[in-house]
Amino acid sequence: MYGILRAKDRWDVCIVRDGQRHRKAFMFSVHGEEAGLAAAQAWRDRIVATYPALSRRELAQRARADTKEELSGIFCRRDADGQPLFWTAHTQCAPDKRLQKAFSVSRYGERARDMAIRERERQLTQMRGVVFGLLDAGGRQLLEQHAGLPEPVVIEPIPWPVPSTGPTNKSNTSGFAGVHLLNNRRGKPRAWSARTRVGRVTQSKLFSIAKYGDAKAKELAIAERQRQLEKVAQAADIPAAPHAS
């Protein structure tokens, strides 16, 4: 019987939530055996309703001691020099259902980590139920009945496939050719820039981080870089994007 044990002269109730024990004894001498059990069950049910069992999603989001990654479910595969190769999202939704998706740094640049985080959030929405432990059917039903709903997961859309803006050079840190992060005099990020130069003609446009936010400003810069390349291709009447800086 979940949370209730029979002793020689009483019913003992003990419910543990986040390391805190909620305990109460119902003596036979006060309640009688049958009435004491009913009272113990009623008190246990109130405690379970007041302190719902941990959801499997909440448990999956807690930091783990067996990984060096700062975000649960997010892993980075690195090369021999310690440079990131892939960012991967892992979620064990059920004993027989494991979700996993990797994002290559060579393809997506700095966005690979953010994309893995958003994919992890997407995976978490598929987790259901609470952490049971070793319980009988009655205990499982009781916990599910009073399970608290986890906080809703807010998922930002992942642009898929991520557009190409041409080949990058070694000095590019954004992962997108022609797209650069500009800092102010104090070294703080101020804008994302889209820039395309062909011969003596340069196209350039800035998107303020203060106005759009970092992610949106970068997204707009990538779209602008694509527009610039399309304009160059149309002017030259060529199907492929030029190798522009």
NORWOCOR-V918291 format. One record per residue. RES is the residue in one small letter. SS is DSSP state (H for helix, E for strand, L for the rest). PSI is psi in whole degrees, 0 to 359 (none if undefined). Layout:
res={RES RES}
ss={SS SS}
psi={PSI PSI}
//
This chain:
res={m y g i l r a k d r w d v c i v r d g q r h r k a f m f s v h g e e a g l a a a q a w r d r i v a t y p a l s r r e l a q r a r a d t k e e l s g i f c r r d a d g q p l f w t a h t q c a p d k r l q k a f s v s r y g e r a r d m a i r e r e r q l t q m r g v v f g l l d a g g r q l l e q h a g l p e p v v i e p i p w p v p s t g p t n k s n t s g f a g v h l l n n r r g k p r a w s a r t r v g r v t q s k l f s i a k y g d a k a k e l a i a e r q r q l e k v a q a a d i p a a p h a s}
ss={L L L E E E L L L E E E E E E E E L L E E E E E E E E H H H H L H H H H H H H H H H H H H H H H H H L L L L E H H H H H H L L L L L L L L L L L L E E E E E L L L L L E E E E E E E E E E E L L E E E E E E E E H H H H L L H H H H H H H H H H H H H H L L L L L E L L L L L L H H H H H H H H H L L L L L L L L L L L L L L L L L L L L L L L L L L L L L L L L L E E E E E L L L L L E E E E E E E E E E L L E E E E E E E E H H H H L H H H H H H H H H H H H H H H H H H H H H H H L L L L L L L L L}
psi={124 122 2 129 145 122 183 321 15 168 126 130 131 118 129 128 120 42 355 132 132 110 148 143 141 103 140 327 339 313 342 166 309 313 326 321 317 318 321 317 320 318 319 316 325 319 316 322 325 323 84 153 154 130 155 328 317 319 320 336 352 146 143 147 346 16 148 350 142 342 128 134 358 125 149 126 128 160 186 336 3 8 138 135 313 146 129 141 128 138 126 92 330 166 328 16 107 126 139 137 136 149 119 132 326 333 318 352 218 341 343 318 314 322 323 322 315 325 321 317 320 318 321 332 344 359 135 159 183 169 116 313 205 94 154 178 322 319 319 317 321 314 320 326 323 14 134 144 129 160 137 143 123 118 124 139 140 117 118 127 154 129 151 139 20 173 144 159 176 333 350 126 357 340 358 123 138 1 123 149 127 137 159 187 337 3 11 141 133 333 158 137 138 126 131 127 126 112 234 1 126 131 133 142 138 149 112 131 325 326 316 343 157 308 315 320 320 318 318 323 321 316 321 320 319 317 319 317 321 321 318 316 321 320 325 351 47 146 331 152 140 163 86 155 none}
//
